[in-house]
Amino acid sequence: MNLLLLSNGKGETGGLLEFALPDITNFLCSGINEILFIPYARVLMNWDEYTNQVQCAFQSLDIKIKPIHNEKLPDRAILRSK
């Protein structure tokens, strides 16, 4: 399992994850087309809204965001992650 942890979604440019997209692209292995997303750190909006924003940010990378809060067994979703 590989972990990519970001503590801040916005850089000086203002776009969500815009500053991190080059690093995210380098981090991801070919064949990765889905990311398990854990939105719990965001407190000013609900988790679905935050997930939708992150999905939009990843759209250019053709990566699907799978939110952990929609999983019936979140602990198993983590264990199944690549």
C-alpha positions in Angstrom: 0.0 0.0 0.0 1.2 3.5 -0.9 0.1 6.6 1.0 0.1 10.1 -0.2 -0.7 12.5 2.6 -1.4 16.2 2.1 -2.2 18.5 4.9 -3.3 21.5 2.8 -5.4 21.3 -0.4 -4.7 24.8 -1.6 -1.3 26.4 -2.4 -0.6 29.9 -3.3 -2.3 29.5 -6.7 -5.6 28.9 -5.0 -6.8 25.9 -7.0 -7.6 22.8 -5.0 -4.5 20.4 -5.3 -3.2 22.5 -8.1 0.2 22.9 -6.5 0.5 19.2 -5.8 -0.6 17.7 -9.2 3.0 17.3 -10.5 4.0 15.4 -7.3 0.8 13.4 -7.4 1.4 12.4 -11.0 4.9 11.3 -10.1 3.7 9.4 -7.1 1.1 7.4 -8.9 2.1 4.1 -10.6 0.8 3.4 -14.0 -2.3 1.4 -13.7 -3.6 3.3 -10.7 -7.0 4.6 -11.8 -8.7 4.9 -8.4 -7.7 6.5 -5.1 -9.3 5.8 -1.7 -9.9 9.3 -0.4 -10.3 10.1 3.4 -12.0 13.5 3.7 -12.2 13.6 7.5 -9.8 16.5 8.0 -12.1 19.0 6.2 -14.5 20.5 8.8 -16.1 23.5 7.0 -18.0 21.4 4.4 -19.6 18.0 4.4 -17.5 15.0 3.2 -19.5 14.5 -0.1 -18.9 18.1 -1.1 -15.2 17.8 -0.4 -15.0 14.5 -2.3 -16.6 16.2 -5.3 -14.1 19.0 -5.2 -11.2 16.6 -5.1 -12.7 14.5 -7.9 -12.8 17.6 -10.1 -9.1 18.3 -9.2 -8.2 14.8 -10.3 -10.2 14.8 -13.4 -7.3 15.8 -15.6 -5.4 12.7 -14.4 -8.3 10.4 -15.2 -8.3 9.1 -11.6 -11.5 8.2 -9.8 -11.9 9.2 -6.2 -13.4 6.5 -3.9 -14.5 8.1 -0.6 -13.9 6.0 2.4 -17.0 7.4 4.2 -19.2 5.6 1.7 -17.7 2.2 2.4 -19.6 -0.2 4.6 -16.4 -1.6 5.9 -13.8 1.3 5.8 -11.1 -0.7 7.5 -11.3 -3.3 4.7 -11.3 -0.7 2.1 -8.0 0.5 3.4 -6.6 -3.0 3.4 -7.7 -3.5 -0.2 -6.0 -0.3 -1.4 -3.0 -0.5 -3.6 
